[in-house]
Amino acid sequence: QEQLVESGGGLAQPGGSLRLSCTASGFTGGISVLTMSWYRQAPGLKRELVAKHTKFGHAVNYPLSVQGPFTISRDNANNTVYLQMNKLNPEETAVYFCNAIKDDSNYWGKGIQVTVSS
C-alpha cells in the first residue's frame, strides 16, 4: 500500500531553518516515477502549494506563497523528498503535507506541524 510519511517539523524561531522529509513506500518504481510536492495549510486557510519537484527533475517553487528561501529536493535512492526552509517567518506556521502524483492519482501524507515563533 502506498504511503507517505513526513518528518522534521516542530518549532523554529523567526529567521531560523527547518528541513522536512517525506519518505515514500509502496510505490512501484519508487519516487523516481512520481511528481512530488509540498503543500501547507494554516488555520482557517486553504491548503496551498509550496514547492513541486517533477519526475523529470524540475524543481519549482512558488515564491508568491513562500516568504523565505525554500528548496525542494529529492533522493530517489532513498525514496525521500526534502523541503529545506530557511529564514522562516511566523506567517509560515502551518501543517505541511507531502503529496505524490502518479498517473492520475494523488497521494497525501498525514501532515506535520511547523510552528515559527519566538
N, C-alpha and C positions, 0 to 999 in steps of 0.2 A: 504494500500500500504506500502511495506517495505521501511524503511528509516533509515539512519544512520546520525547522526549529531555530528560533532566534536566540542569541545570547549577547552579553556585553553591555546591556543597558544599565541604568542606575542614575546616580546623582552626579552632576557635574557643575562646577562653578561657572558663572559667566566668563566667557573668554577661554574656557577650558576645552578639552577634547574627549571624545569617546570613540571607540571603534566597535561597531556592531558586526556580528557574524550571523550568517544564516547557513545552516548545514542541511542539505537535501538528502533524502534517502528514498529508495523505492522507485526511482525513475529509470526506466530503461534507457541506457545510453548516458546516464548521469546528466549533470547540468550543462555539459557541452552542447546539448541539443535544445537547451532552454533559453528563453529570454528571461532574465532575472531583474527584478526591480525592488526598490524600497518605497514604501508609502508611509505616511504618518497621519494620525488623526488626533487633533487636540480636542479637549472637551467642548462640546457644543458646535463643533465644526465638521465639515465633510472630510472624508479621507482624501488625501491629495498625494499625487505622485511626487517623489523627491528625486529619484535618480533611477535610470534604467541602464542595463548592460545587455546588449543584444547577443544572440547566439553567434553572430558574425564577428563579435569582438569590439563592437562600437559602444563606447560609454557615453551616456547622455545625462547631463544634469539639467535641472530646471531651475535656473537661478532666480526666477521671479518668486518662487516659493521657498527658497533657501537663502537665509541671510548670511550664513557663514560659509567658508570654503569646504565643501563636502566632496569626497571622491569615492566612487563605486569601483570595485574591482572584483575579480573572481579567481579562484584556484580550482580549475576543472579537475585536477588530480584528486583533490580532497572534497570535491562536491560542495564547495563553500563559496559564498559571495560575501563581500565585506562592504561596509559603509563607514569610511573614516570621516568623522565630523570634527572640524576644528572651529575655533572662535565661536563657540556656542553662545546663543542668545536666549534669554528666558522665554521669548516668544516661540522658541522651538521645542518647548516642553510638549510632549505628545506620546502616544503609543505608536511605536514604529513597527510596521509589518513587512515581512518578506513576501514577495509574490513571484510565482513562476508561471510562465506561459508555455504550453506545449500543444502544438497544433491549435485547436480551438478551445482548449481547456485552460481555466485559471485555477491555480492552487495558492492557498494562503497559509502562512504561519499564524500562530495564535497571537502574536504581537508581544512587544516588550516595552516597558515604560522607560522613557528618558525624561529626566527632570533637570532643568537648568535653573539653579537658584543659589544665592549666596547665603 
